[in-house]
Amino acid sequence: MRPFITVFLLFLFTRSFTQTIQPDQITIARDEFGVPHIFAKTDQEVAYGLAWAHSEDDFEHIQHSLIAARGRLGEVLGKEGVLFDYGLKFLGIDTLVDRLYEQNISEEFKGILRAYCQGLNAYAESHPKEVLLKNLLPFQEKDLIKGYTLSLSLMSGVGVALKTIKANKIEEFNSANDDDKGSNAIAIAPSRTEDGKTWLAVNSHQPLEGRFAWYEAHLCSEQGWNMIGGLFPGGVSIFVGSNPNLGWAHTTNYNTWGDIHQLIINPKNKNQYQYDGAWKDFGKSKIKLKVKIAGIKLGISKKALFTEFGPVFEAKHGKYAIRFPAYSEIRAAEQWFKMNKAQNWVEFEKAIKMQGIPSYNIVYGDKDGNILYQSGGHYPDRDPSLDWHQPIKAASSKYKWTKLLPYSAIPSNFNPDCGFVYNANNTPLHCTSEECNLEMWFPGLQLFENNRGQRLAELMNNHEGKFTWKDFLNIKYDISYTKSGLYQEKFTHFYHLDLSKYPDLTDYVTRLKQWDFRADSSSNGAGLAMMMHKKLCERYDIPFGFLLIRKEIIGEKDAVQAMRDAQKFLLKTHGSLDIKLGDIQRHIRGNVSKAMNGMSEVLRAADTKLYDKKKGIYRVNQGDGYIQLVKFGKEGTELNTINSYGASAHPDSPHYTDQMEMAVKHQTRPMYFDKARVIQTAKRIYHPQ
């Protein structure tokens, strides 16, 4: 009888986390901006409701995430998508999740994943014309975890590694920012605020559209889940945001999360590489893929090689093995869920001690007055006596780390005496006042600064006494480059040019020298600066942020050519150099087009892409996207948010562009955790069916 009793108890235990979802028990309340507030008795019902509501607004990109997890994105997006399919199998994420899912994911969270999939599948069955691929349904729990793991691996160093290998710029890997994405976050303790509350700014700079754009939701169950914030398509909980007791922001950190090994190939046998003084055979496999080209799906096969150091990426200039911890961990989704459910610092720290998320800084604040900066993630435990300069050329097992640094060794600053913490993708060593900053080092720690980090340090450290809310907003929306920092240093030739040598640039340089280093949409100097930034990035074929962290200053020859190219472009497209930043840089979606202030690498970030070559218009495609500004107090939490476009990705929706005007004007809107208040003012209330 004992085995029967054991099995029966296990059945009851499992059943407690596996519930039959009744959609009529789930309430979705859409507010005046179309943001879904999802209310239900259980966490699983809320997860189901989230899947349904998000699918109503952006089922296409949710599918992209899960199709990538199936290794079939090439069938939808062609060459762009097949790269993700290859990455899934190249990194072994598909088999990793299959192998670890049962023992690494808790029964409670499996129930959340199962309920979310039920919501997706129900929506798909009700809207069959929106399903992108045949034989796709049903979506399964492992698809979600594979999607998380693939995306996080690419964001946690693997994507940068592959790009620098392909471009033969591996020497720059330690300081490489793969694009202009960034983020800002600030937390101020009650001792430094005018009202004695904890203040938090959540300000991520993701793409404004697509698979990695922020979607806002409010998730509220009777089991203690009450969270407002942003998530990506395919996310089953909030990634950044706040509950009534605490909140956090994430910013990307650029610690060296893994290594690139330059392999020594046997000259007599190309199927072998050197390892510990001996020749070792490559592990081999074939990766089968499908890619859509000109509307036809073609099957292709790619060989994959593996070594003691990890999978091999082949470039024209050699073979390289990459070794990263990100694609050996599958618990990130569950850690975020536990962070959502945390009610105080003790519970929140218990969640982040899981170390399931492979990278990302955390800036945290709560109603008890606690603040935190932590450069979270998986730090390889490297031998500090060895040379870890990338690429690693030593074919030795000494460079094959086998464990990670413990939680206690992660750069963290909890409740510093100065009363504030911040991060803008800058080094973890500069996260608060000069006297409270961290002092530490280990192989792989990010050491470089950027303009946003320097500007935050300048604004926060120079402030005396308590901060007013106006001070806080002015810092959040600051549009200046530092006048005595990286920007001035790298761009010195642009502002000290001898015009007698370049008379054709007299008008351009004269105007530029009058610029106050502020990215105001009405500024002529800012418009000229933005254009020469763009032309310089085209010339170097690198993103703007990298111009500020590379060792070399921009030489006079390149400065002159960039300004000539910018001048030629402006005269051709606008007919004049008397042009404002807002005439060139626009916040555009559908038929809405607004002048936008901010530029790359200022705190009010606006990163752009050429939108209309004939008219000379650049469209903001990433930068300030989803923003939360929060006050945590004993008597309650005040929350204001804004998203760059709106809650819906559908052009025919009234919520496709309805937040754009407010976003441009630096306005926000209040959000409420209280169900009764939300229901009272909701514009639409319904069940997911």
Salt bridges, closest charged atoms under 4 A:
ASP31 OD2 - HIS37 NE2 3.00
ASP43 OD2 - LYS341 NZ 2.68
GLU56 OE1 - ARG30 NH2 2.85
ASP57 OD2 - ARG30 NH1 2.62
ASP58 OD1 - HIS61 ND1 2.88
GLU60 OE2 - HIS64 NE2 3.92
GLU75 OE2 - ARG72 NE 2.93
GLU75 OE1 - LYS297 NZ 3.54
ASP98 OD1 - LYS142 NZ 3.97
ASP98 OD1 - LYS146 NZ 3.22
GLU102 OE1 - LYS110 NZ 2.82
GLU107 OE2 - LYS110 NZ 3.14
GLU141 OE2 - ARG114 NE 3.22
ASP143 OD2 - ARG70 NH2 2.87
GLU171 OE1 - HIS389 NE2 2.57
ASP179 OD2 - LYS181 NZ 2.32
ASP195 OD2 - LYS631 NZ 3.61
GLU209 OE2 - ARG589 NE 2.92
GLU209 OE1 - ARG619 NH2 2.97
GLU216 OE1 - ARG669 NH2 2.46
ASP259 OD1 - ARG382 NH2 3.16
GLU308 OE2 - LYS280 NZ 3.63
GLU308 OE1 - LYS400 NZ 2.83
GLU314 OE1 - LYS319 NZ 3.56
GLU329 OE2 - ARG331 NE 2.86
GLU334 OE2 - LYS338 NZ 3.83
ASP368 OD1 - LYS634 NZ 2.84
GLU449 OE2 - HIS430 ND1 2.80
GLU458 OE1 - ARG455 NH1 2.50
ASP471 OD2 - HIS463 NE2 3.56
ASP478 OD2 - ARG455 NE 2.80
GLU489 OE2 - LYS490 NZ 3.62
ASP504 OD2 - ARG564 NE 2.79
ASP507 OD1 - ARG511 NE 2.98
GLU538 OE1 - LYS535 NZ 3.63
GLU552 OE1 - ARG550 NH2 3.74
GLU556 OE2 - LYS501 NZ 2.96
ASP558 OD1 - ARG539 NE 2.83
ASP578 OD1 - ARG511 NH1 3.76
GLU601 OE2 - ARG452 NE 3.14
ASP624 OD1 - HIS205 NE2 3.08
ASP624 OD2 - LYS476 NZ 2.88
ASP624 OD2 - ARG604 NH1 2.94
GLU635 OE2 - LYS197 NZ 3.14
GLU638 OE2 - LYS197 NZ 2.62
ASP658 OD2 - HIS655 ND1 2.71
GLU661 OE1 - LYS594 NZ 2.46
GLU661 OE2 - LYS665 NZ 2.94
